[in-house]
Amino acid sequence: MAFFIRTEKRGTVAGLDPTIWLLEGDGNRADIWPARGFNCFRWTVQGRELLYADPQFLEGSSPTRTGIPILFPFPNRIHDGRFSWDGQEFYLPVNDPQKKNAIHGFACQRPWRVISQGTYAASAWITGEFDCPRDAPECQSLWPANYRLRVTYRLASGCLRIETMVDNTDCIPLPFGVGFHPYFRISGDNLPITVPAKNYWELEESLPTGSRKTVEGIRDLNDWKPFAELTLDDILTDLSATWGPPGLCFRGEILREPPLEIFTSETFREAVVFTPPHRQAFCIEPYTCTTDAINLQQRGVDAGLIVLSPGQSWTGIVEIHG
């Protein structure tokens, strides 16, 4: 069966383009809403729903609690919403649930533009762009440099591939981190889960202290643990170096039939594991850096912050098999 692309008008959030893009073929489907952070909020394989979506997402519930939110230019939190860079102080909106820190960047909360799309016999793809000066000029003063973020969703049989490119479009260095926050639907308490890692970041009030500790107990997902035992909100690091598809590393698996497996480029060096309170999903979140990386890095902690020189680009891949 050939793959194809179509659109539907389904979103009902005032002031936002309601157009949903659907990639389909061979019993596979991905639903993407560009106006809500280019979120892929539905992915099905042979009738199996692999992602969790808040029932009110199309009516306006938070885009960070549904599907696959794209976290950029920083994933997770920045302490107090404040940091300094190159002698300048930056103050971000304090918008985490506790109203203490900035969270999840700007891209997941704002409309994107579709810049290309296409199909082949065995796949379909769509590319969205989030250009700070053009798409979020109100955010320019909140980050040290301008940037352009492009993400391509590529759907094939049993596979959703996410290709990311970051361009420094400014004349000064660009610090950043990229994260994805997929909510994988859970269908039973006995589903075994593994996310191989040697260490985790010690947290105080959801922020890394800068210390890493050996995984143990409930945080040790090197061996399979049933979902029923997991109530987590932790950042794993020193991830498994086991290789998967060409150029990608194995990052985690939810053992169902067939299994759901996550692979990434090596530069996704952290993985947040999170059990939402509603317990209808489990999150295995690939990050290029840890939480609050822009502050930790300047304390001498290797937090994974990426810095691009003017004109430079960065690319990364997340691939999910289900």
ABEGO torsion letter per residue (X at the ends): XBBBBBBBBABABBGBBABBBBBBEGGBBBBBBAABGGBBABBBBGGBBABBBBAAAAAGBBAAABEBBBBOABBEBBBGGBBBBGGBBBBBBBABAAGABBBGEAAAABBBBBABBBBBAABBBBBBBBBAAAABAAAAAABABBBBBBBBBBBBBGBBBBBBBBBBABABBBBBBBBBBBBBBBABAABBBBBBBABBBBBBGGBBAGBBBBBBEAABAABBBBAAABBBBBBBBGBBABBBBBGBBBAEBBBBOBBBBBBBBAABABBBBBBBAAGABBBBBBBABBBGAAAAAAAGBBAGBBBBBBGBBBBBBBBBBX
